[in-house]
Amino acid sequence: MSTETQQNTSGSKKELYKYQREDLTKIFDRIENCSNDYNLVYQLPTGGGKTVIFSEIAGRYIRDYKKKVLILTHRIELSRQTSNMLEAMNVPNKVINSSVKHLDDQEDYSCFVAMVETLNNRLHEKAIHMRDIGLVIIDEAHYNSFRKLFKFFEQCFILGVTATPLSSNIKLPMKEIYQELIVGHPISFLVKNGFLSKATTYTYEVGLSSLKVGINGDYTVKSSEELYTTVNMQNKLLYSYEQHGKGKKTLIFNNGIMTSKHVYHTFLDKGYDIRHLDNHHTKRQRAEILEWFRKKPDAILSSVSILTTGFDEPSIRTIILNRATKSPALYYQMIGRGSRALPDKKTFDVIDLGNNAARFGLWAEELDWHLIFRSPEQYLESLISDDEIERQFKYRMPDELRAKFAKSESVDFDVYKAYKSAQANGDKSSVVIDKSIEQHAKICVENSEELIDALGLSRELRFAISDRVRQYSYCISNSTRNYRYWVEEEYMKKLRNIIKDAY
């Protein structure tokens, strides 16, 4: 861990690390040498200290330029956190929230923190007229809700800060409103120097063909709920937790309230202490749940959306992505919740149940943010598709299950090889499924003394069967969800019948 500390010995003011001071110098170089209406965006990974940096920028700008600073956030939690950080940096400030109808004490402050929607309403109502603002800082600048305010501050230097300089709406790229991007130190640097914990990622292949993409470019909640509430997916989640997260503080991200509630009951039925949290909880309920989560070392919290930003709990040891996303920003935000370093926490685990690592790469892999900023369409088009990801799946029987088939020399079956052989011999493609069923029946029978045991083993082959049917569907170019479900059902019926005939 770096010998530098984020707080000086007096505890009165936050001190910047060397890498933060380097970025601060770059930003002030632009402030000093570019026009007053210049728009700059600054990128730094989640956990790198963006709030500390722009709070220091605010204080220094007020002192050196004798003008006021406005900081915009998109969530009330971020407004409070920003205000607290400014106070820690000795920058007095006023929060403009829904209770502020007018700004009669404007002359008493040089720094303001405002919710974007609240300030937009007040400005349009002409209830507030902000004077002498020279610098506008935008937190989580990749969100597009801030654009509506730019017209009110056309003569101000605008600094956007974000971990992912890729617009939340591909039709409104950030390069259209920001003239330049400054890229901070990457995740790999922050991990190597002890500022962030090192992530170990465990991936579990998930068929996403049933998911639909909505108008916002991400998977719809409805289609995600249909997939992630299935028994198979709940079992896969529970299995992955017990393999890699058991006994450790765990935060689970879901795409839908119904899914999160299913997760809650699945874990509760197994005797685990778990809570569910979504945006329907009251402030008091939320505070109680998060306090429980903070205090309990092995707590499990199943959540929906609201903890991706504005939430900091360094003691988290495991992050579970129980969802798929097409948003790079969301991907990095979710994992970032577990990346905070502590003296006794050098690593954390990521369990990926949405093929997200295959889509975006591992969390700590370096990205060319300058290229992404200049050509966002090119970057998004280059991401591997779900179909391509699934084609690369390779099922491996878990060791615990393989032990139940110890009498069998091999439990594998090459679907693609069998399909090519069928084509060469002029056989129907269905012969591939028939041979696969025979092989599965064989290993069930040779590892069982009685019929009931063999049928029990056949039920444990559901993931292997699903994988073989998936491969077969690619071979015959028919990979619709209904078709694959139908083949799986027929597969299980024939498998059970063959096993019964064997006895």
MOLIN-V780213 format. One record per pair of residues at least 12 apart in sequence whose C-alpha atoms are under 7 Angstrom apart, sorted by sequence separation. I is the first residue (numbers start at 1). GAP is how many residues later the second one is. D is the distance in Angstrom with one decimal. If there is no record, write none. Layout:
BEGIN
I/GAP/D
I/GAP/D
END
This chain:
BEGIN
83/12/7.0
211/12/5.1
264/12/6.1
4/13/6.4
210/13/6.9
211/13/6.1
419/13/5.9
444/13/5.9
418/14/5.8
444/14/6.3
470/14/6.9
94/15/6.8
261/15/6.5
469/15/6.5
93/16/6.1
96/16/7.0
260/16/6.6
319/16/6.4
93/17/6.9
94/17/6.6
95/17/5.8
96/17/6.0
97/17/6.3
415/17/6.9
93/18/4.8
94/18/4.9
95/18/4.6
96/18/4.6
97/18/6.1
469/18/7.0
92/19/6.8
93/19/5.3
94/19/6.2
95/19/5.7
96/19/6.7
141/19/5.1
294/19/6.9
319/19/6.2
469/19/6.7
98/20/5.9
136/20/6.6
141/20/5.5
142/20/6.4
318/20/6.6
97/21/6.2
135/21/5.5
136/21/6.3
137/21/6.0
138/21/6.2
139/21/6.3
140/21/5.9
141/21/5.4
257/21/6.7
317/21/6.3
134/22/5.0
135/22/4.9
136/22/4.8
137/22/4.8
138/22/4.6
139/22/5.3
140/22/4.8
142/22/6.9
316/22/5.3
466/22/6.5
133/23/6.9
134/23/6.3
135/23/5.9
136/23/6.2
137/23/5.8
138/23/6.1
139/23/6.5
142/23/5.8
360/23/6.9
413/23/6.7
465/23/6.9
142/24/5.9
143/24/6.3
144/24/6.6
309/24/6.8
314/24/6.6
359/24/6.1
102/25/5.7
103/25/6.0
142/25/4.6
143/25/5.5
274/25/6.3
275/25/6.5
276/25/5.9
277/25/6.3
278/25/5.9
308/25/5.6
312/25/6.5
359/25/5.6
101/26/6.8
102/26/5.7
142/26/5.9
273/26/6.4
274/26/4.7
275/26/5.0
276/26/4.8
277/26/4.9
278/26/5.3
308/26/5.4
314/26/4.9
273/27/6.6
274/27/5.7
275/27/6.2
276/27/5.9
277/27/6.8
279/27/6.6
314/27/6.6
278/28/6.7
314/28/7.0
24/29/6.9
120/29/6.4
234/29/6.8
55/30/6.8
83/30/6.7
116/30/6.3
229/30/5.4
318/30/5.8
319/30/6.2
320/30/5.8
321/30/6.1
322/30/6.9
323/30/6.2
324/30/4.0
51/31/6.6
55/31/5.4
224/31/6.4
225/31/6.1
228/31/6.2
317/31/4.9
318/31/4.7
319/31/4.8
320/31/4.6
321/31/5.0
322/31/5.2
323/31/5.0
324/31/6.6
325/31/6.8
332/31/6.8
358/31/6.8
59/32/5.7
317/32/6.3
318/32/5.8
319/32/6.2
320/32/6.1
321/32/5.7
322/32/6.5
324/32/6.1
328/32/6.9
20/33/6.6
52/33/6.8
56/33/6.6
225/33/6.7
229/33/6.3
321/33/6.7
55/34/6.8
79/34/6.2
221/34/5.8
225/34/5.6
79/35/6.7
221/35/5.5
408/35/6.0
79/36/6.8
264/38/6.6
405/38/6.7
76/39/6.5
263/39/6.9
407/39/6.8
75/40/6.4
407/40/5.8
69/41/6.3
70/41/5.8
71/41/6.1
72/41/6.0
73/41/6.3
74/41/5.6
455/41/6.6
68/42/4.6
69/42/4.8
70/42/4.9
71/42/4.7
72/42/5.1
73/42/5.2
74/42/5.6
260/42/5.7
405/42/5.7
68/43/5.7
69/43/6.4
70/43/6.0
71/43/6.3
72/43/5.9
73/43/6.0
260/43/6.2
72/44/5.9
260/44/6.8
169/47/6.9
257/47/6.2
62/48/6.9
249/48/5.5
256/48/6.1
248/49/6.5
249/49/4.3
250/49/6.3
251/49/6.0
252/49/6.0
253/49/6.3
254/49/6.1
255/49/6.1
451/49/6.7
248/50/4.5
249/50/4.9
250/50/4.8
251/50/5.0
252/50/4.7
253/50/5.3
254/50/5.2
247/51/4.9
249/51/6.0
250/51/6.3
251/51/6.2
252/51/6.0
253/51/5.9
451/52/6.4
415/53/6.6
437/54/6.8
441/54/6.0
445/54/6.7
415/56/6.6
415/57/6.4
441/57/6.6
437/58/5.7
441/58/5.7
70/63/6.8
68/64/5.9
69/64/5.6
67/65/6.0
68/65/4.6
69/65/6.2
70/65/6.4
71/65/5.8
72/65/6.2
73/65/6.4
67/66/6.1
68/66/5.7
69/66/4.9
70/66/4.8
71/66/4.6
72/66/4.9
73/66/5.3
250/66/6.0
67/67/5.5
68/67/6.8
69/67/5.9
70/67/6.2
71/67/5.9
72/67/6.1
249/67/5.1
250/67/6.1
251/67/6.4
252/67/6.0
253/67/6.2
254/67/7.0
249/68/5.3
250/68/4.6
251/68/5.1
252/68/4.7
253/68/5.2
254/68/5.2
255/68/5.8
248/69/5.8
249/69/6.2
250/69/5.8
251/69/6.2
252/69/6.2
253/69/5.6
254/69/5.4
395/69/6.8
248/70/6.7
252/70/6.5
253/70/6.8
395/72/6.6
245/73/6.0
14/74/6.4
13/75/5.4
14/75/5.8
12/76/6.7
13/76/5.1
13/77/6.8
219/106/6.3
218/107/6.0
218/108/5.2
218/109/6.6
37/117/6.2
46/117/5.7
37/118/4.7
39/118/6.1
40/118/6.2
41/118/5.5
42/118/6.1
43/118/5.9
44/118/6.4
45/118/4.5
36/119/6.2
37/119/4.8
38/119/5.1
39/119/4.7
40/119/4.9
41/119/4.4
42/119/4.8
43/119/5.1
44/119/4.9
36/120/5.6
37/120/4.7
38/120/6.3
39/120/6.1
40/120/6.2
41/120/5.7
42/120/6.4
43/120/5.2
36/121/5.0
43/121/6.5
43/122/6.4
41/137/6.4
39/138/6.9
40/138/5.5
39/139/4.8
40/139/6.0
41/139/6.3
42/139/5.8
43/139/6.3
44/139/6.6
39/140/5.6
40/140/5.2
41/140/4.9
42/140/4.8
43/140/4.9
44/140/4.9
40/141/6.1
41/141/6.3
42/141/6.0
43/141/5.6
44/141/6.6
45/141/6.7
45/142/6.2
197/142/5.1
196/143/5.5
197/143/6.0
196/144/5.3
197/144/4.9
196/145/4.9
195/146/6.1
206/147/6.4
197/148/6.9
198/148/6.2
199/148/5.7
200/148/6.3
201/148/5.9
202/148/6.1
203/148/6.0
204/148/6.2
205/148/6.8
206/148/6.1
47/149/6.8
197/149/4.8
198/149/4.4
199/149/5.1
200/149/4.8
201/149/4.6
202/149/4.8
203/149/4.8
204/149/5.5
206/149/6.5
197/150/4.7
198/150/6.2
199/150/5.5
200/150/6.0
201/150/5.9
202/150/6.1
203/150/6.5
205/150/6.3
197/151/6.4
199/151/6.6
23/161/6.4
164/165/5.4
188/176/5.5
187/177/5.3
208/178/6.6
186/180/6.5
207/183/6.6
205/188/6.6
181/189/6.9
2/191/6.1
1/192/5.8
2/192/6.2
1/193/4.2
1/194/6.7
175/198/6.4
174/199/7.0
175/199/6.4
166/206/7.0
166/207/6.3
165/208/6.2
166/210/6.7
78/232/5.1
77/233/5.6
210/271/6.2
209/272/6.8
46/287/6.7
47/289/6.8
46/290/5.6
47/292/7.0
47/293/6.2
END
